[in-house]
Amino acid sequence: MKETATLNPAPTADTCPKASRQFGLPVDNDGFYGGSLFGGAFVPDGLRKNLDELMEAYRAAMADPEFHREFRHLLKTYVGRPSPLYYARRLSERYGARIYLKREDLNHTGAHKINNALGLALLARRMGKTHIIAETGAGQHGVATATVCALMGMRCTVFMGAEDIRRQSANVKRMRMLGAEVVAPDVECDTLMGAVDGALQYWMNHPEAFYLIGSAVGPHPYPAIVARFQSVISEELLTQVPEQSGKDSPDYVIACVGGGSNAAGAFFHYLDNPAVKLVAVEAAGHGLDSGEHAATMTCGAPGVLHGSRTLLIQDEEGNVIEPYSISAGLDYPGVGPLQAFLADSGRTQVLAATDREAVEAGIRLSRMEGIIPAMESSHALAALEKISFRPDDVVVVNLSGRGDKDVDRFVL
């Protein structure tokens, strides 16, 4: 397969006429999506210079064929792309549709996170940065970051909540084996939100470091850059779906959403194709009425967190409520501004899966197809129980990661 020189652009039809288009997305110069109030860069003046430098480096990289060549070469020879599109025969029989799994779990390090980590690490090296910081919840982004830092000879510091260090101990060991320092930040929240808080606090005090963010969240231009690097997922689907199904495009693309990076990548090249139904699945925890969930798009309200205006789980006074999910990667009180805009505009159908539904879906895939999914991906799989399909529907579920890290969690 011939390597391309540049990232393929998104379709040119503009369903968001009020918004400028950059990065192949409906985002304006200030980082707001689709003419909405979601996005922006709400940061201290000390970090604004860093974001301006990042934007300048990104634009220069996108204009440099050598950057694209190296990125594509490493995606192919190091990550193992393209990731396969697998026809799940037994799941298809169960749900009465043609179910395909986009196998991001087969990437090096076991998840989609390596796509973005690799792209941002190449940008960091281009900028002359030698110290990379990152945050992680489930540990997959931490492992991906530690991996690319080892590859490029960079110092790596990963912030991870104390609770996540405990429940994702296998990934902590992998990060340390790769040479990363894993730090539990001294903040009130001991899950993903606290990890992001810790990373941002460190970055404000050490602006010479490079923040390799793990999801399509945070201040502009991070959400757009992450989505663009992850867009390789849907770019491959543009070829794989017609080849395997005979249809030009899928009828459904389903992805779990915490911050929103794997969903951004899976949806990217279909955003302007209304024939493709985009389904975003978030974590309902113990139930939407329980007060213990991470269903941001279902139950959230607009607010500012981690440098971006988005949908947040809040109390009546506007204070952010600590979320809950069995999935460390979905255990976040907000969502990326792109996903907030897509949900608010109705472009995505938002569903929520409880812990039990996710566990049952993960066990079902394991026993019906011999594939153990990550707990995050299991939430996307749970959506198959909630949608009525037609026999000729082509359904793509983005299997964002493998379940090695979660085998002890598949028991309620």
Buried (B, 14 or more C-beta within 10 A) or exposed (E): EEEEEBBBEBBEEEBBEEBBBBBBBBBBEEBBBBBBBBBBBBBEEEBEEBBEBBBEBBEEBBEEEEBBBBBBEBBEEBBBBBBBBBBBEBBBEBBEBBBBBBBBBBBBBBBBBBBBBBBBBBBBBBBEBBBBBBBBBBBBBBBBBBBBBBBBEBBBBBBBBBBBBEBBEBBBEBBEEBBBEBBBBEBEBBBBBBBBBBBBBBBEEEEEBBBBBBBBBBBBBBBBBBBBBBBBBBBBBBEBBBEBBEBEBBBBBBBBBBBBBBBBBBBBBBBBBEEBBBBBBBBBBBBBEEEBBBBBBBBBEBBBBBBBBBBBBBEEEEEBBBBBBBBBBBBBBBBBBBBBBBBBBEBBBBBBBBBBBBBBBBBBBBEBBEBBBBBBBBBBBBBBBEBEBEEEBBBBBBBBBBBEBBEEBBEE
